[in-house]
Structures are given as structure tokens and as C-alpha cells.
């Protein structure tokens, strides 16, 4: 077992050492050309790094395995919107609480997974890392403050050590005690990324280190919605909640969920092809351009994840009501020796290695790239409780392949097809197949995209076992199949977009009305249509978004049929364009439906069809956004409908906040 745990770390250290050796061999510490000659002419002034040191600021970033270039966001139109509730995510009435997408999307999984996803919108994930390139050190400070000490702060710093080598650091903190009793959230998320490309363009490396820790105090929800109607409960902290604990703490709950993960990602490769040298007009600077033809790529991911449920002052009725177990706990003050508790920990350690062979066809900057390779992954799952633990080790081998052409310029077609197929192990037969086709239209007219995706997956680990010192629940499932077809048309010039998605799901895995893991064996269909149109008259903007979705009858899915958001704003430059302002009103709503319930014991949402959510009025807000150079800020009044109606109900037992004031800013700094 020791070798199993430590061999991945040893492999990672070897790869890093190898990478550093490659830096020295290929870049010559930035002082030699591919031939080994110094990067200077007879005047000692010719170099391929001068352009990087000029005073014109250039900051951009890319995503892994893509040449598409993105730039830091400086928009003002929707700057006031909550960053973790876009587009249709809904939390439980407190920043940092579990979220669910009201526009249904299946869980994105392939291969063994632990299965906890309610905090995903707050986490940094390997596939979403940004790899920056900047010719001057770039910093971004973000801070948001709301009523009841709701806070979110983040700091991003990016700098190029050399023109071809960047380091980026990003840290984010979310903390909110909440309007209601003992519902505190406290999250930390941080990543460090680095990307390097040798001066002759042949060797490249992308690396990332990610740490996320999400903590939620569980109050079980308010005991009755009628409390929202009485003036005696104007202070929401006085409302009765399901998990009362008067002998424990008045500010913290004895029932908590915690999810923590740490991931290391490393991808590097060497490319063969023809290298051309380009000189500036005065011959004082030069750059290399590689015409790639063949590449070998290695990617490694190493991760450990832990989920922990704790109930330090348990009540037997909590567990008997859900059908988990019946047990009489020792009552009394928390600090009394012998006090019972309920603990369930699930841990996941995995390491994934893959080798890819890549080929390129076409002109540089417009290549058709294709790749094929094989991978191996080791997964270790552990469930621990107060008196013991269970463990399972899995080994799987798979094949991967991809063909891709990106549209890096207007008027170009783009297409992509990729697949991953598990050959051996517990996941044998599982696969993902995805294909898409589209075109970037000229003159900012927009783009067209159509695609298809098919996947076959096993159940996540946390659906198969739930274990405490008092009870064990185990279950097996058939494989879940998800088929998706989609099409999107968007036009910035017309300020219009429309998209269609259709899902066909078989053997759907979910939490049922008894709050226990279950599987729905019948196939069902979900169709979705989303439309957005922005009207502009002079300086006035009317931004309209609609989403409609239809689910096969009797399918165990909770979704509203119609969602909408409308924003009316006036946006203008002032003081000779030194200041730009966007101010207006916004409303958002959804039709009544059987909203999902939330189960704190599994830290998941569950299907129910007895509690009907019919909110009386759309959520309304007013806002003022402004920008001065690289500084953007907003101030807004949110949940203003609460002045006239009771709080909207997000989920059974979990109302939205009161009317509140929110303030925030983003300050971009270039050294």
C-alpha cells in the first residue's frame, strides 16, 4: 500500500526534474539560438526578447489544449450580477451554499468519481485553468460585500519570468454567516498555473496546482414557511430551524459538511517541424515560428479529495425520518464525556497518466490537429467512520483520440471530435463521444455551432455506499447513458443568441423522495430552448433572456418550465469618456414547480413531488455600475420584492435572503 501511495509523488518529482533539464537544454536560459550561437549580431543588439519589454500592455490567456486567445473582462453591462449564479444557478439563500442549475444539465463525469458536485461553481477545476501571457506584471483585486457580512474576495497575480514563461496565482475567499440561523459558509479556493514554451517553439509545458476547501453549516432548513409571514420573525435569526442545538453554539451548527480537494496537473510535449526565423524591419529583433508536423504529449493528473459529514450533537429523529437508521443517542451537553456523534468520511485518491501522439496538417495558425493515445489511471476510494473503514482500489486502462480545427480568424469553419473509451478495469465499456461543427462569421456577425455527445458511465462512489458506525447502506446500479444534441446561433452584431439542447437519459441515478440513492430505469427526454435579445435605443438597453424546458412525464427531475431575466439600463460615457456608467433595474423569475429538496446527510439535492414552490413576485434589483480606467465598481439593492412580499422559497425549507445592499469592485493593475 505504501508503494501505491508514494509512487505517484516520485513520478511527479521525476517529471519536474526532467522538465527543468529540458528548459536548460532547449532554451539555453534564453541566451542561445537553436544552433547554440548567442542571440546577438555583431552589433550586440539583435535579440528576440526586446519586443516583450516595450511599454504597451498586453495581457491575454488561453485554455489547455486550445490556441484561442481570451482577454481579461472589462465589461460593465452585467457587472453587478452574482458571479456564482450565472446563468441559471440557484443557491439555498446564502452565498456559498450548495447550488443547482435550474436549466437542467446532467453531471459531467467519465470514469470513477466520488460524486459530490453541489459546490462545483465555487471550485477551481483543472479543465478551467487559465494560462496567461503578459509583458508586464498583471494583478486583479476583487471584493464584494453584502448585508449580514456576506463577503467574497479574490486576488490574481500573473507575471512572465521570461517572454515564454508565465506564472499565475489566483486565490478566492467566500464567507457568509447568512440571514438565517446557523447556516454559515466558508470557502477557500486557490490555484497556481504555469506555462512555458521554448524559444524555438518545440517544447511546451503546462502545469497547475489547485486547492479547494468548501465548508457548510447545516441548519436543516426553517421548520415552517409560515414564520415568514409574522412580524415576530422579522429577524430571520430567530426562526426555528430543523437542526436546533442550544447546548452547542448560537452561531455554529453541530451538523456540517466539508469538501476538500488538492490536484496537481502536468502536461508537456515536444513538437517536430520546420522552424523559420523572422526579423524585424530594422533587423534588431527576431522571432521563431514553428510549422508543426508531429508531437508527443504526456499528461499527468494527481488528485486527492475528501468529503466529511459530521453531526456532533445528533438527534435520533433526524435519521429515522430519512430512513437511514434508528439509534438512541446519548443526550446532554456537547462537552459531557461519552456524548454520541455521527461521522462519515469518504476519500478519493487517483492518478491518471496518458501518452498522446499528435499530428498536424495545413498552414501554421490554421492547422487540422489530430491525436491518439492511451492512458492508465489508479483510483482508491475509502469510507471511514468512527469505528472503522472500508477501501477499494481500482485500475483502469483507456484509449483516447481527437481531431480538431479551431477558428482563430473570422470566416473560418471549426470542428472537433473526441472520444475516450475504457478497455479494462471496473469501467470497461464506459465511453464518451463528442463531436461539434461550426463557423465564425465575418464582421462580428457571430457564429453557428451544432454538436452531439454520447456517454456511458458507472455510478459515482458516494451513491454506492454510505457508512457510519450505526448503519451501512450499499447499492449497485446499471450504467447510466446520456445522449445530447445541441445547436447554438449567436450574433454580437445583432445582440441576439438562441440555443437548443435535447437530452435522452437512460438508467438515471438520483436521490429519491425517501432521500436515499435510487435509479430510474426508464428512458426520458428533456428539451430546452434558450433565447437572448438585447434591444438598444440611444443609450437605453433592454436585455431579455428566456429559457423553456420540457421533461418527459413522471421522470424524477425537478425543473421549472420557464425562466426569465430582464434588464433595463442606461449606459453612457461621462467626462469625455473618463467615466462610463451603467445603471438600471433587473428582474428574474421562474414558473412554479416542485422544487428539489436538499439532503444534508448526502450533501445532495433530491427529487420530491409534494412541496410546490410558487413564488409570488419576480426577484427585483436596482444597480449602478461604473468604470474608471481599470477600476470597476457597483452598488445595488437586491431582493427588493421583499419589501412587499414574503421571502421567495428557493428550496423546501430554504428561503431567499431579505432585501439587501451589495457592493463590489474589481481593480486591474499593471506594474
C-alpha positions in Angstrom: 0.0 0.0 0.0 2.9 2.4 0.7 4.2 2.0 -2.8 0.8 2.6 -4.2 0.6 5.9 -2.4 4.1 7.3 -2.8 4.9 6.1 -6.4 2.8 8.9 -8.0 4.7 11.6 -6.0 8.0 10.1 -7.0 6.9 10.1 -10.7 5.8 13.7 -10.4 9.2 14.8 -9.0 11.0 13.0 -11.8 8.8 14.8 -14.3 9.6 18.1 -12.8 13.3 17.4 -12.8 13.0 16.3 -16.4 11.1 19.5 -17.3 13.8 21.7 -15.7 16.5 19.8 -17.6 14.5 20.4 -20.8 14.3 24.1 -20.0 18.1 24.3 -19.8 18.6 22.2 -23.0 16.0 23.8 -25.2 16.1 27.5 -24.1 19.7 27.8 -23.1 18.4 30.1 -20.4 17.2 32.5 -23.1 20.7 33.3 -24.4 21.2 30.9 -27.3 19.6 30.2 -30.6 18.6 26.6 -31.7 22.0 26.3 -33.3 23.8 27.1 -30.0 25.0 30.5 -31.1 24.5 33.6 -28.9 21.3 35.6 -29.6 23.2 38.7 -30.8 24.6 40.0 -34.0 27.9 41.8 -34.5 26.4 45.0 -33.0 25.4 43.0 -29.9 21.9 44.4 -30.2 19.9 41.8 -32.1 17.6 39.9 -29.8 14.3 38.0 -29.8 13.1 39.4 -26.4 13.1 43.2 -27.0 9.5 43.3 -28.1 8.4 41.8 -24.8 10.0 44.7 -22.8 8.1 47.5 -24.6 5.6 49.7 -22.7 2.5 48.6 -24.5 0.5 46.4 -22.1 -0.5 43.1 -23.5 -2.3 40.6 -21.2 -4.1 37.5 -22.5 -4.8 33.9 -21.6 -5.6 30.6 -23.1 -7.2 27.3 -22.0 -5.5 24.0 -22.0 -5.2 22.4 -25.5 -6.6 25.5 -27.3 -5.0 28.3 -29.3 -8.0 30.6 -28.8 -6.9 33.8 -27.1 -9.0 35.5 -24.4 -8.6 38.8 -22.7 -9.5 40.0 -19.1 -13.1 41.0 -18.8 -13.7 44.8 -18.6 -17.5 44.8 -19.4 -20.0 46.8 -17.4 -23.4 45.7 -18.7 -23.9 42.8 -16.2 -21.0 43.5 -13.8 -23.4 43.7 -10.8 -24.6 40.1 -11.2 -23.6 37.4 -8.7 -20.6 35.6 -10.1 -21.7 32.1 -8.9 -25.3 32.2 -10.0 -24.8 32.6 -13.8 -26.7 31.9 -15.9 -29.5 30.0 -14.0 -27.7 28.6 -10.9 -29.7 28.9 -7.7 -28.2 28.7 -4.2 -30.1 28.0 -0.9 -30.5 31.6 0.1 -26.9 32.2 1.2 -23.7 33.0 -0.7 -21.5 29.9 -0.8 -24.3 27.4 -0.1 -25.0 24.4 -2.4 -26.3 25.3 -5.9 -28.3 23.6 -8.6 -28.8 24.6 -12.2 -32.5 25.3 -12.8 -31.8 24.8 -16.5 -31.1 21.1 -16.1 -27.6 19.7 -17.0 -26.5 16.1 -16.3 -23.4 15.6 -14.2 -20.3 15.8 -16.3 -18.4 12.6 -15.4 -16.4 9.9 -17.1 -14.5 7.2 -15.2 -14.5 6.7 -11.4 -15.7 9.7 -9.5 -16.5 10.5 -5.8 -19.8 12.2 -6.8 -20.1 15.4 -4.8 -20.9 18.4 -7.0 -23.1 20.9 -5.1 -20.1 23.2 -4.6 -18.6 22.9 -8.1 -19.4 26.6 -9.0 -17.1 27.8 -6.2 -14.2 25.5 -7.0 -11.2 25.8 -9.4 -11.1 22.8 -11.7 -8.2 21.6 -13.9 -10.2 22.0 -17.1 -11.0 25.6 -16.3 -7.4 26.8 -15.5 -6.3 30.0 -17.3 -2.7 30.1 -18.7 -1.7 33.7 -19.0 0.8 35.6 -21.1 1.6 39.2 -20.1 4.5 41.5 -21.0 4.1 43.4 -17.7 3.1 42.0 -14.3 -0.7 42.0 -14.0 -2.8 42.0 -10.8 -6.5 41.8 -10.3 -8.2 42.6 -7.0 -11.9 41.7 -6.4 -14.0 42.4 -3.4 -17.8 42.1 -2.8 -19.7 42.9 0.4 -23.3 42.3 1.1 -25.7 42.7 4.1 -25.1 40.3 7.1 -21.4 40.3 6.4 -21.7 38.4 3.1 -18.2 38.6 1.6 -16.2 37.5 -1.4 -12.6 38.5 -2.0 -10.0 37.3 -4.6 -6.6 38.3 -5.8 -5.0 37.3 -9.1 -1.4 37.9 -10.0 0.3 37.0 -13.2 3.8 37.7 -14.5 6.1 36.4 -17.2 9.5 35.4 -15.8 10.6 35.4 -19.5 8.6 36.2 -22.6 8.0 32.4 -23.0 7.4 31.5 -19.3 4.5 32.7 -17.1 3.4 32.1 -13.6 -0.2 32.9 -12.4 -1.6 32.8 -8.8 -5.3 33.1 -8.0 -6.9 33.0 -4.5 -10.6 33.4 -3.7 -12.3 33.5 -0.3 -16.1 33.3 0.2 -17.6 33.7 3.7 -21.2 34.4 4.7 -23.0 33.8 8.1 -26.3 34.1 6.3 -29.7 35.7 7.2 -31.0 32.5 8.9 -29.8 30.6 12.0 -26.6 28.6 11.8 -26.1 28.4 8.0 -22.5 29.8 7.8 -20.4 29.1 4.7 -16.7 29.4 4.5 -14.8 28.6 1.3 -11.1 28.8 0.1 -10.0 28.2 -3.4 -6.6 28.8 -4.9 -4.6 27.7 -7.9 -1.1 28.2 -9.3 -0.6 27.8 -13.0 2.5 28.0 -15.2 3.0 27.7 -19.0 6.4 27.5 -20.8 7.4 27.3 -24.4 11.0 27.0 -25.6 12.3 29.9 -27.7 12.5 27.6 -30.7 8.8 26.6 -30.1 9.5 22.9 -29.9 8.9 22.1 -26.2 5.9 23.3 -24.2 4.7 22.7 -20.7 1.5 23.5 -18.8 1.3 22.9 -15.1 -1.3 23.6 -12.4 -1.7 23.1 -8.6 -5.3 23.5 -7.3 -6.6 23.5 -3.7 -10.3 23.9 -2.8 -12.0 23.7 0.7 -15.7 24.2 1.0 -17.5 24.3 4.4 -21.2 24.5 5.1 -23.0 24.6 8.5 -26.3 22.7 8.1 -29.4 24.1 9.8 -31.8 21.6 8.1 -34.0 24.5 6.8 -36.7 26.5 8.6 -39.4 24.4 10.2 -42.3 26.2 8.6 -42.8 28.7 5.8 -45.5 30.5 7.9 -42.7 32.0 10.0 -42.0 34.3 7.1 -45.4 35.9 7.5 -45.1 37.0 11.1 -43.5 40.3 12.3 -42.2 38.4 15.3 -39.7 36.8 13.0 -38.5 40.0 11.3 -35.1 39.0 12.4 -34.6 35.8 10.5 -32.0 34.6 13.1 -34.9 34.0 15.5 -36.7 31.5 13.2 -36.9 27.9 14.3 -34.7 25.5 12.2 -34.7 21.8 12.0 -31.2 21.3 13.5 -31.5 23.3 16.7 -28.6 22.9 19.0 -29.0 25.2 22.1 -26.3 23.3 24.1 -23.7 23.6 21.4 -23.4 27.1 19.9 -25.7 30.0 19.0 -23.6 30.9 15.9 -22.4 27.5 14.6 -24.2 24.3 13.7 -23.2 20.9 15.1 -24.1 19.5 11.7 -21.5 20.3 9.0 -20.4 19.2 5.5 -16.9 19.8 4.3 -15.4 19.0 0.9 -11.6 19.4 0.2 -9.5 18.6 -2.8 -5.9 19.0 -3.9 -4.9 18.4 -7.6 -1.6 18.5 -9.5 -1.8 18.7 -13.3 1.2 18.5 -15.6 1.1 18.4 -19.4 4.2 18.7 -21.6 5.2 17.7 -25.1 7.8 18.0 -27.8 6.9 19.0 -31.3 8.8 18.3 -34.5 8.5 20.6 -37.5 10.1 23.3 -39.6 11.2 26.4 -37.7 11.5 29.8 -39.6 13.2 32.9 -38.3 11.5 36.3 -38.8 13.5 39.6 -38.4 12.0 43.0 -37.7 12.3 45.8 -40.3 15.5 47.2 -38.8 16.9 43.7 -38.1 17.3 44.4 -34.4 14.7 41.8 -33.3 13.7 38.3 -34.4 11.2 35.7 -33.6 10.7 32.0 -34.4 7.7 30.5 -36.0 7.2 26.7 -36.0 5.3 24.8 -38.6 4.3 21.7 -36.5 4.1 18.3 -38.0 4.4 15.8 -35.2 4.2 15.9 -31.4 4.4 13.5 -28.4 2.5 14.7 -25.4 2.4 13.4 -21.8 -0.3 14.4 -19.3 -0.4 13.5 -15.7 -3.1 14.4 -13.1 -2.8 13.5 -9.4 -5.6 14.3 -7.0 -6.9 13.7 -3.6 -10.4 14.6 -2.5 -12.2 14.3 0.9 -15.8 14.7 1.9 -16.8 14.7 5.5 -20.2 14.8 7.2 -20.3 15.4 11.0 -23.1 15.6 13.5 -21.6 16.4 16.9 -24.9 16.5 18.8 -27.1 14.1 16.9 -30.9 13.7 17.3 -32.3 10.3 16.5 -35.4 11.7 14.8 -33.2 13.3 12.0 -32.0 9.9 10.8 -35.2 7.8 11.4 -37.2 10.3 9.3 -35.0 9.8 6.3 -34.8 6.0 6.6 -31.1 6.0 7.2 -31.1 4.3 10.7 -32.7 4.2 14.1 -30.5 4.8 17.1 -31.0 6.3 20.5 -28.1 8.8 21.1 -26.8 9.9 24.5 -28.2 13.3 25.2 -26.7 16.1 27.2 -24.2 18.9 26.9 -21.7 18.6 24.0 -18.8 18.8 26.4 -20.1 15.8 28.5 -17.8 12.8 28.1 -19.4 10.0 26.2 -21.6 12.2 24.0 -22.5 10.4 20.8 -21.7 11.8 17.3 -22.2 10.7 13.7 -19.3 10.8 11.4 -18.9 9.7 7.7 -15.8 10.4 5.7 -15.2 9.5 2.1 -11.8 9.9 0.5 -10.7 9.6 -3.1 -7.1 9.4 -4.4 -6.4 9.0 -8.0 -3.6 9.4 -10.5 -4.1 9.5 -14.3 -1.3 9.2 -16.9 -1.8 9.4 -20.7 0.6 9.5 -23.7 -0.6 11.1 -26.9 0.8 11.1 -30.4 -0.3 14.3 -32.3 -0.2 15.2 -36.0 -0.8 18.4 -37.8 -2.0 19.1 -41.4 -2.2 22.6 -43.0 -0.8 26.0 -42.7 0.5 27.4 -39.3 -2.3 29.1 -37.4 -4.9 27.1 -39.4 -3.9 23.5 -38.8 -6.0 20.5 -38.6 -4.8 18.7 -35.5 -5.4 15.0 -34.6 -4.2 12.9 -31.8 -4.5 9.3 -30.5 -3.1 7.7 -27.4 -3.6 5.5 -24.3 -3.9 6.1 -20.6 -3.9 4.4 -17.2 -5.5 5.5 -14.0 -5.4 4.2 -10.4 -8.3 5.1 -8.1 -8.5 4.5 -4.4 -11.8 5.0 -2.5 -12.1 5.0 1.3 -15.1 5.3 3.5 -14.2 5.9 7.2 -16.4 6.3 10.2 -16.0 6.4 14.0 -15.1 2.7 14.5 -13.6 1.5 11.2 -13.2 2.0 7.4 -13.7 0.2 4.0 -11.5 0.6 1.0 -11.5 -0.3 -2.7 -8.7 0.0 -5.3 -9.4 0.3 -9.0 -7.1 0.1 -12.1 -8.4 1.1 -15.5 -6.9 1.5 -18.9 -8.4 3.5 -21.7 -7.9 4.8 -25.3 -8.3 8.5 -26.3 -8.5 10.2 -29.7 -9.3 13.6 -31.1 -9.5 15.6 -34.3 -9.8 19.3 -34.1 -9.6 22.5 -36.1 -10.2 25.8 -34.4 -11.5 29.0 -35.9 -8.8 31.6 -34.9 -10.0 34.1 -37.5 -13.4 35.3 -38.7 -15.0 33.4 -41.5 -13.4 30.1 -40.7 -15.0 26.8 -40.1 -14.2 24.9 -36.9 -14.9 21.3 -36.0 -13.9 18.8 -33.3 -14.5 15.2 -32.5 -13.0 13.4 -29.5 -13.6 10.1 -27.7 -12.4 8.3 -24.6 -13.1 4.5 -24.2 -12.2 2.3 -21.2 -10.8 -1.0 -22.2 -10.1 -2.8 -19.0 -11.0 -2.5 -15.3 -14.1 -1.7 -13.4 -15.0 1.0 -16.0 -14.6 -1.3 -19.0 -17.1 -0.4 -21.7 -17.7 3.1 -20.5 -17.0 5.9 -23.0 -17.5 9.5 -24.1 -18.0 10.5 -27.7 -18.4 14.2 -28.6 -18.5 16.0 -32.0 -19.2 19.6 -32.9 -19.2 21.7 -36.1 -19.5 25.4 -36.6 -18.3 28.6 -38.2 -17.1 32.1 -37.1 -18.9 34.6 -39.3 -17.1 37.8 -40.5 -17.7 41.4 -39.5 -18.8 40.4 -35.9 -22.0 38.7 -37.2 -21.5 35.8 -34.8 -21.1 32.1 -35.0 -23.0 28.9 -35.6 -22.4 25.7 -33.6 -24.0 22.2 -33.7 -23.0 19.2 -31.8 -23.6 15.7 -30.5 -22.5 13.9 -27.3 -23.0 10.3 -26.1 -21.7 8.9 -22.8 -22.0 5.7 -20.8 -21.0 5.9 -17.1 -20.9 3.9 -13.9 -22.5 5.3 -10.7 -20.3 7.7 -8.6 -18.8 6.1 -5.5 -20.9 8.1 -3.0 -24.1 6.6 -4.4 -22.8 3.0 -3.8 -22.0 3.3 -0.1 -22.9 5.4 2.9 -21.5 4.2 6.2 -21.4 5.4 9.8 -20.8 3.5 13.0 -24.5 2.9 13.2 -25.5 1.8 9.7 -24.2 0.9 6.3 -26.1 1.5 3.0 -24.8 -0.2 -0.1 -26.3 -0.3 -3.6 -25.3 -1.3 -7.1 -26.6 0.2 -10.4 -26.8 -0.3 -14.1 -24.7 2.0 -16.2 -26.2 5.4 -16.9 -26.5 6.6 -20.6 -26.8 10.2 -21.6 -27.2 11.4 -25.2 -27.2 15.1 -26.1 -27.7 17.0 -29.3 -27.4 20.8 -29.4 -27.2 23.8 -31.7 -26.4 27.5 -31.0 -26.6 30.7 -33.0 -25.1 33.9 -31.6 -24.6 37.3 -33.1 -22.9 40.1 -31.2 -23.7 42.5 -34.0 -27.5 41.7 -33.7 -27.2 41.3 -29.9 -29.0 38.0 -30.3 -28.5 34.4 -29.4 -30.6 31.2 -29.4 -29.7 27.7 -28.4 -31.4 24.3 -28.3 -30.4 21.3 -26.2 -32.0 17.9 -26.1 -31.1 15.1 -23.6 -32.1 11.5 -23.7 -31.2 9.7 -20.4 -31.5 6.1 -19.5 -30.9 4.5 -16.1 -30.8 7.9 -14.4 -29.1 7.8 -10.9 -30.5 10.2 -8.3 -31.7 10.7 -4.7 -35.4 9.7 -4.4 -38.2 11.1 -2.2 -37.2 8.9 0.7 -33.8 10.7 0.5 -32.0 7.5 -0.5 -29.9 6.7 -3.6 -32.0 5.2 -6.4 -32.1 4.5 -10.2 -34.9 5.3 -12.7 -34.7 2.5 -15.3 -37.0 4.1 -17.9 -35.6 6.4 -20.6 -36.8 10.0 -20.6 -36.3 13.1 -22.6 -35.5 16.8 -21.7 -35.8 19.5 -24.4 -34.6 23.1 -23.7 -34.7 26.3 -25.7 -32.9 29.5 -24.7 -33.2 32.9 -26.3 -31.5 36.2 -25.6 -32.1 39.5 -27.3 -30.7 42.9 -26.4 -32.5 46.0 -27.8 -30.7 49.3 -27.9 -32.3 52.7 -28.4 -29.9 55.6 -28.0 -28.3 55.0 -24.6 -31.0 52.6 -23.4 -30.6 48.8 -23.3 -33.3 46.2 -22.8 -31.7 42.8 -22.2 -34.1 39.9 -22.3 -33.4 36.2 -21.6 -35.8 33.3 -21.7 -35.4 29.6 -21.2 -38.0 26.9 -21.7 -37.6 23.3 -20.9 -39.9 20.3 -21.1 -39.4 16.9 -19.3 -41.0 13.6 -20.0 -43.8 13.0 -17.6 -43.0 11.0 -14.4 -39.2 11.5 -14.8 -37.6 12.2 -11.4 -36.4 15.6 -12.4 -37.2 19.0 -10.7 -37.1 21.9 -13.1 -39.3 25.0 -13.8 -40.8 25.1 -17.3 -40.0 28.8 -17.9 -37.2 31.0 -16.7 -36.6 34.7 -17.5 -34.4 37.6 -16.7 -34.9 41.2 -18.0 -32.6 44.2 -17.5 -33.4 47.8 -18.5 -30.4 50.1 -18.2 -28.9 53.3 -19.4 -25.3 53.2 -20.3 -23.2 56.2 -21.2 -19.7 57.8 -21.1 -19.2 60.8 -19.0 -16.4 63.4 -18.5 -15.0 62.9 -22.0 -15.0 59.1 -21.7 -13.1 59.1 -18.4 -16.1 57.6 -16.7 -18.6 55.0 -18.0 -21.8 54.3 -16.1 -24.5 51.6 -16.5 -27.5 51.9 -14.2 -30.9 50.4 -14.2 -33.3 47.7 -12.9 -33.3 43.9 -13.3 -36.0 41.3 -12.6 -35.7 37.5 -12.8 -38.2 34.8 -12.3 -39.2 31.2 -12.9 -42.6 29.4 -13.1 -43.8 27.4 -10.1 -42.7 23.8 -9.8 -41.9 21.0 -7.4 -38.5 22.4 -6.3 -35.8 19.9 -5.3 -35.2 19.1 -1.7 -31.8 19.3 -0.1 -30.4 16.4 1.9 -27.6 17.4 4.3 -26.6 13.8 5.1 -25.7 13.1 1.4 -24.9 16.7 0.6 -27.0 16.5 -2.5 -30.4 17.7 -3.8 -33.1 15.1 -4.1 -36.3 14.6 -6.1 -39.7 15.3 -4.4 -43.2 15.9 -5.7 -45.1 17.0 -2.6 -43.9 20.6 -1.9 -44.9 23.0 -4.6 -42.9 26.3 -4.9 -45.0 29.2 -6.2 -43.1 32.4 -5.6 -45.3 35.4 -5.6 -43.2 38.0 -7.3 -40.1 38.1 -9.5 -36.7 38.9 -7.8 -36.1 42.6 -8.4 -32.9 44.7 -8.1 -31.6 48.1 -8.9 -27.9 48.8 -9.7 -25.3 51.3 -10.5 -22.1 50.1 -12.3 -19.3 52.4 -13.2 -15.8 52.1 -14.7 -12.8 54.5 -14.4 -9.9 53.2 -16.4 -9.1 49.8 -15.0 -11.3 50.2 -11.9 -14.9 48.9 -12.0 -17.4 49.0 -9.1 -21.1 48.5 -8.5 -23.6 49.2 -5.8 -27.0 47.6 -5.9 -30.2 46.9 -3.9 -31.1 43.2 -4.3 -34.2 41.2 -3.4 -36.3 44.4 -3.3 -39.5 42.5 -3.8 -39.1 41.5 -0.1 -40.5 45.0 0.8 -43.9 43.9 -0.4 -44.0 40.1 -0.3 -42.6 37.3 1.9 -39.3 35.8 1.0 -39.1 33.7 -2.1 -38.5 29.9 -1.4 -35.5 28.6 -3.3 -35.9 25.0 -2.0 -38.1 23.4 0.6 -37.1 25.0 4.0 -34.6 27.3 2.4 -35.9 30.8 1.6 -34.0 33.6 -0.1 -32.4 36.5 1.7 -34.2 39.7 2.8 -33.9 42.9 0.8 -30.2 43.7 0.9 -27.5 46.1 -0.2 -24.5 44.7 -2.1 -21.3 46.5 -3.1 -18.3 45.3 -5.1 -15.3 46.3 -7.2 -12.6 44.9 -9.5 -9.3 46.7 -9.8 -6.9 45.7 -12.5 -3.3 46.8 -12.0 -0.4 46.7 -14.4 3.1 47.3 -13.0 
